Amino acid sequence: QIVSAQMLSEGREPIATFKFGEIAILEVQISAKVDVQDLNVNFLFRDGTGIDLFGTSTFDEKVRIAPMKAGAEQKIYFCFPIMVRPGSYGAAVSVTRVARSDYSDTFLFDQAEGIAAFSVIGDPTRPVHYKFHVQTRIEF
């Protein structure tokens, strides 16, 4: 079960507003109601219009969550740079069980929409004209 999710600064302090380029951390706390293994925690960020922008999962990143006994709690920290334009963003988080690379054995335990939110303020030295910025090398 998802207990909570919140946005943290790189120093792991709760924060609601980031500057472009800062490191953000999404902290997700989960609790096991039964003994469980092959856990996977997913997140997805959407912009203010509801468009899916980015996300990942522990399974996709090949980060294994150790089996949990009933009653155990654990926090997972997703760390990423803020590369989106100024605006408001919200997270959807889910906890699943999955072991197969084709996802055919996925079982959904819990899901929460809009559980964590943040806003981004612009950097006048690095405008972002589109949904997000991808570092690009320019060559001649």
Buried (B, 14 or more C-beta within 10 A) or exposed (E): EBEBBBBBBEEEEEBEEBEBEBEBBBBBBBBBEEEBEBBBBBBBBBBEEEEEEBBBBBBEEEEEBEEBEEEBEBEBEBEBBBBBBEBBBBBBBBBBBBEEEEEEEBEEBBEBEEBBBBEBEEBEEEEBEEBBBEEEEEEE
